[in-house]
Amino acid sequence: MVWHVYEFEKTDSSFLGMFGLNEWKERLGVDSGQAAVELIDAELADALDSAREAGWRGEVQGEPHIFVLPAEQDFQFGFAWNGAGTTVLAPRALPWMTPKHVAPS
C-alpha cells in the first residue's frame, strides 16, 4: 500500500470523536472477526514503516487513532497519533494537506 505521511504541530483536539486503535480492534473483532483485527495490525505495521521512512522517530503519546475515508466499494482507513507533533498516515492523498512523504510499500 502507498502511505501518504503528513506531519504538523501537535493538536490534541484533532482526535475528538475518533476511536482509538484498541476500541477499533475490539469492535472489529466482534463485528467482522479476527481477520479484520489482523488486517488492522498489518496495515499499522506498514504505516509505521512509512512514517519511519519519512523521519518519524517512534514517539506516540497515547494510542494511534483510526479514521475512515469513503471508497467506491468499501472503506479505507488511515492512522493518526500525537508524539512530538501530530502524524497522519493516509492510504491516498488528502488534498487539503501537504504531504511530508509518500512511501510505497
VOPAGU-2260 file (C-alpha; in pm, 1 decimal, decimal comma):
REM VOPAGU-2260
SITE   aa  ch    i         X         Y         Z
SITE  MET   A    0       0,0       0,0       0,0
SITE  VAL   A    1     108,9     356,3     -59,5
SITE  TRP   A    2     101,1     567,4     257,3
SITE  HIS   A    3      90,6     945,2     242,8
SITE  VAL   A    4     263,1    1084,8     551,2
SITE  TYR   A    5     163,7    1421,3     696,4
SITE  GLU   A    6     312,6    1596,4     997,6
SITE  PHE   A    7     212,4    1918,8    1166,1
SITE  GLU   A    8     209,9    2084,9    1506,6
SITE  LYS   A    9      69,1    1876,3    1786,7
SITE  THR   A   10    -307,7    1918,9    1816,7
SITE  ASP   A   11    -480,7    1725,2    2092,9
SITE  SER   A   12    -828,2    1837,5    1987,5
SITE  SER   A   13    -790,5    1673,0    1645,3
SITE  PHE   A   14    -882,1    1335,1    1790,4
SITE  LEU   A   15   -1214,8    1430,5    1943,7
SITE  GLY   A   16   -1475,0    1187,0    1815,7
SITE  MET   A   17   -1216,1     943,7    1677,0
SITE  PHE   A   18   -1189,3     592,6    1816,2
SITE  GLY   A   19    -850,9     477,7    1936,1
SITE  LEU   A   20    -680,2     170,8    1795,6
SITE  ASN   A   21    -788,0     -60,3    2078,1
SITE  GLU   A   22   -1155,3      34,3    2052,3
SITE  TRP   A   23   -1147,1     -18,3    1674,3
SITE  LYS   A   24    -991,5    -360,6    1716,4
SITE  GLU   A   25   -1244,7    -457,9    1981,8
SITE  ARG   A   26   -1540,2    -351,8    1764,3
SITE  LEU   A   27   -1398,1    -514,0    1450,8
SITE  GLY   A   28   -1331,1    -837,1    1636,7
SITE  VAL   A   29   -1696,7    -859,0    1739,1
SITE  ASP   A   30   -1843,5    -746,4    1405,5
SITE  SER   A   31   -1600,8    -888,5    1149,0
SITE  GLY   A   32   -1381,8   -1144,2    1322,8
SITE  GLN   A   33   -1013,9   -1191,8    1390,0
SITE  ALA   A   34    -912,4   -1147,6    1024,7
SITE  ALA   A   35   -1023,9    -782,6    1037,6
SITE  VAL   A   36    -818,3    -724,2    1353,2
SITE  GLU   A   37    -515,6    -884,6    1189,2
SITE  LEU   A   38    -562,2    -659,6     885,0
SITE  ILE   A   39    -555,2    -350,1    1109,2
SITE  ASP   A   40    -236,7    -476,7    1277,5
SITE  ALA   A   41     -68,4    -544,5     942,5
SITE  GLU   A   42    -167,8    -208,3     795,0
SITE  LEU   A   43     -48,8     -26,3    1107,8
SITE  ALA   A   44     289,3    -202,1    1089,5
SITE  ASP   A   45     318,6     -99,2     724,0
SITE  ALA   A   46     214,5     258,6     804,6
SITE  LEU   A   47     469,6     278,7    1087,7
SITE  ASP   A   48     744,2     171,8     845,3
SITE  SER   A   49     637,7     450,7     608,9
SITE  ALA   A   50     638,0     702,2     894,3
SITE  ARG   A   51     992,8     598,9     985,9
SITE  GLU   A   52    1098,6     645,6     621,8
SITE  ALA   A   53     958,0     998,8     645,9
SITE  GLY   A   54    1166,3    1074,8     954,3
SITE  TRP   A   55     926,0     992,3    1236,3
SITE  ARG   A   56    1125,2     897,4    1546,6
SITE  GLY   A   57     885,9     649,9    1702,2
SITE  GLU   A   58     714,8     864,1    1964,0
SITE  VAL   A   59     343,5     803,2    2023,1
SITE  GLN   A   60     159,3     959,4    2315,2
SITE  GLY   A   61    -148,2     757,0    2399,1
SITE  GLU   A   62    -255,7     525,5    2121,2
SITE  PRO   A   63    -293,8     573,4    1747,2
SITE  HIS   A   64    -639,3     671,7    1623,4
SITE  ILE   A   65    -806,9     537,9    1311,1
SITE  PHE   A   66   -1003,2     744,7    1063,6
SITE  VAL   A   67   -1213,6     621,2     773,7
SITE  LEU   A   68   -1218,3     753,2     418,3
SITE  PRO   A   69   -1504,2     668,9     183,0
SITE  ALA   A   70   -1421,0     449,5    -114,1
SITE  GLU   A   71   -1623,7     316,4    -406,2
SITE  GLN   A   72   -1683,2     -39,4    -283,6
SITE  ASP   A   73   -1573,2     -41,3      78,8
SITE  PHE   A   74   -1378,5     189,8     304,5
SITE  GLN   A   75   -1015,6     282,3     352,0
SITE  PHE   A   76    -866,8     369,9     684,4
SITE  GLY   A   77    -571,5     574,4     797,3
SITE  PHE   A   78    -391,8     636,4    1122,8
SITE  ALA   A   79    -315,5     945,9    1327,0
SITE  TRP   A   80    -128,0     998,8    1651,1
SITE  ASN   A   81      46,4    1255,9    1861,9
SITE  GLY   A   82     412,2    1245,3    1950,3
SITE  ALA   A   83     644,2    1543,1    1920,3
SITE  GLY   A   84     388,3    1662,4    1663,4
SITE  THR   A   85      79,4    1513,8    1502,4
SITE  THR   A   86     142,9    1243,9    1241,6
SITE  VAL   A   87    -124,8    1137,0     992,4
SITE  LEU   A   88     -89,0     844,0     752,7
SITE  ALA   A   89    -345,7     808,0     477,2
SITE  PRO   A   90    -380,1     542,3     205,3
SITE  ARG   A   91    -439,1     814,7     -52,3
SITE  ALA   A   92    -361,3    1181,3     -92,9
SITE  LEU   A   93    -552,0    1424,7     126,3
SITE  PRO   A   94    -569,7    1732,6     -99,5
SITE  TRP   A   95    -627,1    1974,1     189,2
SITE  MET   A   96    -291,5    1877,2     346,2
SITE  THR   A   97      68,9    1899,1     226,7
SITE  PRO   A   98     243,9    1561,2     239,8
SITE  LYS   A   99     580,2    1521,7     404,7
SITE  HIS   A  100     644,2    1192,7     228,0
SITE  VAL   A  101     474,4     937,2       1,8
SITE  ALA   A  102     601,6     586,8      71,8
SITE  PRO   A  103     505,3     293,1    -149,9
SITE  SER   A  104     549,8     -40,8      21,0
